[in-house]
């Protein structure tokens, strides 16, 4: 069963933290991975409901991180 669109997923995207640690802007990440600023912003602000494996892989390669460093489970 899919949760309603406004219900939290319990997953937090640490994109802001990883970008800050690497002194990288969202604009630069967008250029590196070929994903629009709008879509990266949705992901960064925990509003994404899905992400393609290819996008996830490209982001992790660009940030030199593992998936578990980018996406973490959070308690309600």
C-alpha positions in Angstrom: 0.0 0.0 0.0 1.4 3.4 -1.0 1.3 6.1 1.8 -0.6 9.4 1.0 1.5 12.0 -0.7 1.7 14.2 2.4 2.7 11.4 4.7 6.4 11.2 5.8 8.4 8.4 4.2 10.7 7.8 7.2 13.7 8.4 4.9 15.9 11.5 5.1 18.1 12.6 2.3 21.4 14.0 3.6 22.2 15.9 0.4 22.6 19.3 2.1 25.1 17.8 4.6 27.1 16.0 2.0 27.3 19.0 -0.3 28.5 21.2 2.6 31.2 18.6 3.5 32.4 18.7 0.0 32.1 22.4 -0.5 29.9 21.8 -3.5 26.8 23.6 -4.7 23.5 22.0 -5.8 24.1 23.7 -9.2 27.4 22.0 -9.6 26.0 18.6 -8.6 23.2 19.2 -11.1 25.8 19.7 -13.8 27.8 16.7 -12.8 24.9 14.2 -12.7 22.6 15.6 -15.4 19.6 16.1 -13.1 17.7 19.3 -12.9 18.0 21.7 -10.0 14.3 21.3 -9.4 14.5 17.5 -9.1 17.6 17.7 -6.8 15.9 20.3 -4.7 12.9 18.0 -4.2 15.2 15.2 -3.1 17.2 17.6 -0.9 14.1 18.8 0.9 12.8 15.2 1.6 9.8 15.7 -0.8 10.8 12.9 -3.2 8.6 9.8 -3.3 10.9 7.9 -5.6 14.4 8.0 -7.1 15.9 6.1 -10.1 18.8 3.8 -9.4 20.7 5.5 -12.1 20.2 8.9 -10.5 21.1 7.5 -7.1 24.2 6.0 -8.5 25.2 9.2 -10.3 24.8 11.3 -7.2 26.8 8.9 -5.0 29.6 8.8 -7.6 29.7 12.6 -7.8 29.7 13.0 -4.0 32.0 10.0 -3.5 29.7 8.4 -1.0 27.6 5.3 -0.4 23.8 5.1 -0.6 23.6 4.7 3.1 25.4 8.0 3.6 23.0 9.8 1.4 19.7 8.2 2.5 19.0 7.4 6.1 16.1 6.0 8.0 14.6 8.4 10.6 12.3 7.8 13.5 9.0 9.5 13.6 
